[in-house]
Amino acid sequence: MKKPPVLTGRSDRVFDLLAQTPHRERLCDYLALLKPLDDQGRYLPFDELRYRWAPGMDPGLCWALVKKARTAQYSSLLPLGEPVQWGNFVLTPLAQKTISAVDRQATTASLEYMTSQIGEHAHFSYLLNDLIEDEAISSSQLEGAATTTRVAKDMLKRKRQPRTPDERMVVGNYKMMNFAWEKRYEPLSAELMTAMHRVGVEGIDDAQYSPGAFRTNDDVVVQDGEGNTVHTPPPAAGLEARLQVLANWLNQSHDDPEREGYVHPLIKGIALHFALGYEHPFRDGNGRVARALFYWFMFKNDFSAFRYIAISILLRNAPVKYGRSYLNTEADDLDLTYFIDFQCSVILRAVSGFTEAYRKSLAYTELFDRWLTESGFFDRLTEKQRAIYHVAKSGMAKEFTAFNVKDNLDCSYGTASATLNGLVELNVFEKRKMGREWVFFLRAASTT
């Protein structure tokens, strides 16, 4: 990656330089660059912009103009590193679009509206629980867990004990996401960070992860796929003090639009995600904790739908861009816009995916109920049986046990067992003994 040129003194003298030969002969071309975004509305780093400038133009001067326009629109965000440096950002159109989508589709109120539209159809809880699992699994895969989504989901749904370190990573992430939800009303502190880390990595490999303990030396670096060091975190000395400064900043209220320094919770949560990755406070597991803390902060600010929005699925599919957004920020004087914009692009798609899943679920529910009514089968099933039958027919889940039905439908084990056995008696389901438990699944030959 080509780092941007050092602009010591040049940015202040940019207009004087333009007046000099030969730059003044292309004054219009240079002045056209005096804006934070390119012609397609993108906030690109120097490494990409330098290929888009016309031949013969001075790259350093071009960059000085772009940087001057960006600096004029900077908002200071949060303190980082040692010595302390303030991370800045520009609120781009992409970030504004994402904020709008989050405000409309990811709040607790919007989630309650979705649930009310679904009505009493208990199958929706299956969809939501399935989405909770997605983030835990994909976040683990992003960190290198070599387990398939199907196997991981089966393990979580059946509450099977993990058999490998990779499966233990998935279970740890799943527990950490639930921990983030449970602790959403607590203020951020070093203790909360270490507790979250402990929940996420305990039992995986204690020597490697040191659960719940900050690193105490400077032998931790971030490397790329070829083993090159791409980030050296700030020193371990003073780490806890810096994290406390970060916590103090995060615990301050910045969401009053009537006060100076307003920052939308989404931007603040993304900044927290970056800060954990930048400080790298743990020997391992930093990425998982950083993403969990982003979720924790969104929960805290009444964006409950994020419990079912799996960002890591998209990050897993673009790990190079994810890493580069960190590097571009660090290379350009901690301009957090690169990281914020990349995260916003991912969050926008994830929120859209969640709302689309809801719409499909609502549409399928209407079709399914109509089919049950027309077949004369609707009144023969209890509400819980209709929910399980719906889930099985839609393919949302293929195997059911009394334990996972109890958890998904929030009922007793006895009720769950009776519900499943009732479906067997109606020749809708069949069951098979697997180990110590009965597993129920849709009867393949059923014409009902």
PyMOL commands that set and color helices and strands:
alter all, ss='L'
color gray80, all
select helices_A, chain A and resi 14-18+23-31+46-49+59-73+93-105+108-118+123-142+149-158+165-182+190-201+206-209+239-251+265-279+286-300+304-308+311-317+319-331+337-374+378-380+383-394+402-409+413-425
alter helices_A, ss='H'
color red, helices_A
select strands_A, chain A and resi 75-80+85-89+222-223+229-231+429-434+437-442
alter strands_A, ss='S'
color yellow, strands_A
deselect
rebuild
show_as cartoon
